[in-house]
Amino acid sequence: MSRKYDVVVIGAGPAGYIAAIRAAQHGLQVACIDEWQNRDGKHAFGGTCLNAGCIPSKALLESSELYHRATHEFKKHGITTGDVGIDIAAMQKRRAGIVRQLTGGIAGLFKANKVDGLVGHGKLLADRRVEFTPIEGAVEIVDADHVILASGSTPIELPVAPFDGEKIVDSWDALEFEQVPERLGVVGAGVIGLELGSVWARLGATVTVIEALKDFLSMADRDVAAIAAKDFKKQGLDIRLAATLTSAAPTANGVSVHYEDETGPQTIEVDKLIVAVGRRPFTRELFADDAGIQLDDRGFIVVDDECRTRVKQVFAVGDCVRGPMLAHKGSEEGVMVADLIAGTTSEVNYDVIPSVIYTAPEIAWAGQTEEQVRASGREYKTGTFPFAASGRAKAMEQTSGIVKVISASDDDEILGVHIIGPMAGELIAEAVLAMEFSASTEDLQRTIHAHPSLAEALHEAALAVDKRALNYVNR
């Protein structure tokens, strides 16, 4: 006799495990199936985010930033440390420990919420039946009233630079380096490429970034992107734009990298090459041919605004569906779907999903860029405030960057907020909350912000929209 559940979730990344927990909180009987296996052969919940993406990368970013500050900034604070060294093994041990704690925490959350965490492969069959292939044991058919597909994504591999797991690597292997490469190449100047490049550059690598697009950080506001380009150049990142990779091959001494830019063919030699050109939905063996699931021309599972697939009572969330590939986006979709299954009202506001790049300075934004607002034809106004005029930022010795607020001219609604500077990933939360409530610029202007604080920069940028900044000359 097969097992029967109200909800079966396939995938235990941020979208899947959150969906499972929320469904269980509604009193539903839930199982969550996941087959993730780490490099050590051990299985863990959490998907790419916790095991090989968001969490381990932020651990290394923090460690490398502390090292960089100790070697470049402490003297300005009057702190002398003598010779500062790095222990990559200890750094990696710390990273792995954080990952273990958090992935183990998911197992604990499953137990506390009475979710059955099943280790193995899940495959959707016709009529909402799920084929569960455990790591050990016989294949089992699980029946479900509702199924949520949350299979995540995987790094894109380029035919001209196939991964070998040693010299030409994806973003996961780039987190596992046992020593700092003297010469590091990065293909892709997006979020992942910049974060990984920053980690190893701070620790001493000479980093060359090859980016096919002509515009740097094309998805970000142009004012923010311009500041970021200057900052990364100062930090030693050699970012080569409009450069198309033509081939990369391991050699006895590293990797021979060939690309073409506006001046013609180019060649560089590096010790390691990280290919970070994006991710694609992972749907291999996720559903049977007769299950009724439809993919679009990019390989994403086709869903509506409520993440419903073309099959009744089958949903899909996270990286395997349209929209930004962000853990928090997937989590909120998981919550929405679980609530809908339980019969309650729920939605995701896709217009105000924050994006963050955890470099130094951090980059964060929500809502529309100035270019997008201009293209829409809506009349708008903008205000900016530099962290160089922030007392708290000066005290922190982190004055690079700005806050930019874009508002509608007619009703003063905040349309977008863009930040490059210290703790931008934290500061953007206030902007997201404001836009979620359709706040006006005046609402931010009249909100009291603690002094001295970094958050004052957002307050001043809102004032600057109407030429009323108090601690900076209005322009």
Buried (B, 14 or more C-beta within 10 A) or exposed (E): EEBEBBBBBBBBBBBBBBBBBBBBBBEBBBBBBBBBEBEEEEEBBBBBBBBBBBBBBBBBBBBBBBBBBBBEBBEEEEEEEEEEEBEBEEBBEBBBEBBBEBBEEBBEBBEEBEBBBBBBBBBBBEEBBBBBBBEEEEEBEBBBBBBBBBBBBBBEBBEBBEBEEEBBBBBBBBBBBEEBBEBBBBBBBBBBBBBBBBBBBBBBBBBBBBBBBEEBBBBBBBBBBBBBBEBBEEBBBBBBBBBBBBEBBBEEEBBBBBBBBEEEEBEBEBBBBBBBBBBBBBBEEBBBEEBBBEBEEEEBBBBEEEBBBEBEBBBBBBBBBBBEBBBBBBBBBBBBBBBBBBEEEBEBEEEBBBBBBBBBBBBBBBBBBBEBBEEEEBEBBBBBBBBEBBEBBEEBEBBBBBBBBBBBEEEBBBBBBBBBBBBBBBBBEBBBEBBEEEBBBBBBBEBEBEEBBBBBBBBBBBBBBBEEBEBBEEE
